[in-house]
């Protein structure tokens, strides 16, 4: 199995001013393709340490992938380092410049002259087409080792990696087989899951289980490696099936599925439409639903009612309810969700109201308190459910968890799995 | 200046199944405190390579900070590696377990027994209180070198770092002075900015400028280092002032400010309220506005009108307008924003409608086309502005850029900087 090192470049990464999402994306893609990622490392925009890192990486792995430092500005020096390490000069490529000019023209903008830098590549490099930006990917080889330099802009890096590089690696290396299964769960914390799973799960030799917690829930990841695809697939199916049986409705999907994609698929399957009424999440539920391409088939609208007044005007919540029980209450959540169903004419509605923090709490209602409600009609009857959640103290995390909890609650409603009906 | 290496631990990181946001956060915090981050590295959940990495890190830097592998489950083995590298045994700490039990009790949940593992620490360790979770931070010292192990859950790591660790470092090291300025811009791409700036900006020796592009715009970061705080502050103020004068209204703020926090501050200053009408962004604008604590002072509600029907019902958009000009048009954007202003009673409203992709485009209206509109009244007169944007082909990036463009358009309206009034 070929080994790889992923190097992310930029003062902004080493100093922490940019979050590096590139190395994880690259690692995921190339390890799924059967390449072993041995190291990640990062270095700033300075020539000597960059050269040094490129040299040591080329000595310890078969494949080095770098991102960043290919832009047109003065602080972008990856090509300078490549020229030094590989002992080659820069060559001008007219076809690259033409391509950039055309893209600017299509947007109705004159290309800034500084982009001429982007047409210079080290001699002997293979260039990898970038259809989203001006920095092409660069592939250099020496002594059986490969170095690939990709731009740091995530969308550009991803497109080049998927469209150009992975197919090239598949041709080039004789890759080991890897089987991987993701079992995605929502509604149970990591330690509860571990108590249910860890001592009992049948894990064949060579299969590893990892718990990956997110604000949406916990992903359970199974990985098996080997030379025989059939054998590793058999080995991984046993614990995968066991997890699904053991955890039941806590499991919402597998690899590539999200709460919003699963909910979207269930709505489509039921030919049903959806509206949301959001207070604490303030648009995060609808924003996630619309992440899924084609959401317009089932998603109608969201009532983001942050003020009391808007809850009354847009959703018909009674001011008496707000006065007696407060905006964060089961009663308000239920009136919100009924209002959303009625005003939108949707088949399903979901609502949330809570205290995100840091302000807004009192003795009875702490920061992190959230009420989620769902409404729909079944056999001509209006059904509603409401559930209380108590999250933590961080404003943003509370809002993300409320959003995920609402999507999960809607999923359970769509599956007829809610039993606390009123 | 003490040097540091940040190590993130976990198979999920090396294989890319988790995005590592921890190392950038830590790097930012400790480099602002005057510690030089020399390396970032990552290693999986396997004992031998983890020990090896801990040993080499302790040999090449003064301070090693690790995150991850401190959870209660079997795949968490950071403490095992520490025990080996430092040659110490694990000691049980009753006070840590009591603290965890109390936190579970406060949430009304019985503590899963597996959390007893969390009370075991290497002998001689200083523990760093974690008020958000069950894994405390661990600080070990040997031969003048320090290793700190922090939990991998970002909120927990951040809290321990800010509340416990940075104050400890400030006492411990004689730190170099660093001056940093962030000049945040919106509405101009990196290469345009570079053409305006790079050949002209007066950069004193030792001051570095970096361009950091995001979907919100481009941050310009100036950094100066030295022993004398007054000297480096003087050196950095010159290019900072130059950038602000040169770029004018393109600059929206500095370090720690976001488009939504700046817009929030302007609304508060004007004692004005806000509503949004969102189609393509589908709640992302309101979700970002509500990111700012205290947004309830000025934010009333959002009309997320994804379907044509909801644009008509919730905002009073005319069906004739939708038929004649389409949902993605200047006319619809203007009717949406007027509807939002009127129905909410807010002082300002902002609207967006666009084609996020991949579907929905036609010959006249490509993917990436967005109309943004703003409305408010001034001296009793209704003022509206609308502007067309053409972004790229990626659904999520298009929606993020539309959201930022809308917030920036609102900012310019609040500053009286829009001149295309109709």
Interface residues (C-beta under 8 A of the other chain):
Chain A: X8 X10 X11 X12 X13 X14 X15 X16 X17 X18 X19 X20 X21 X23 X24 X25 X26 X27 X28 X29 X31 X37 X38 X39 X40 X41 X42 X45 X71 X72 X73 X74 X75 X107 X108 X112 X113 X114 X115 X132 X134 X153 X155 X190 X191 X192 X194 X195 X198 X208 X209 X210 X211 X212 X213 X219 X221 X223 X276 X278 X281 X282 X283 X284 X285 X286 X287 X289 X290 X291 X293 X294 X295 X296 X299 X300 X301 X302 X303 X304 X305 X306 X307 X309 X310 X313 X314 X343 X344 X345 X356 X357 X358 X359 X390 X392 X393 X394 X395 X396 X397 X399
Chain B: X10 X11 X12 X13 X14 X15 X16 X17 X18 X19 X20 X21 X23 X24 X25 X26 X27 X28 X29 X31 X37 X38 X39 X40 X41 X42 X45 X71 X72 X73 X74 X75 X107 X108 X112 X113 X114 X115 X132 X134 X153 X155 X190 X191 X192 X194 X195 X198 X208 X209 X210 X211 X212 X213 X219 X221 X223 X276 X278 X281 X282 X283 X284 X285 X286 X287 X289 X290 X291 X293 X294 X295 X296 X299 X300 X301 X302 X303 X304 X305 X306 X307 X309 X310 X313 X314 X343 X344 X345 X356 X357 X358 X359 X390 X392 X393 X394 X395 X396 X397 X399
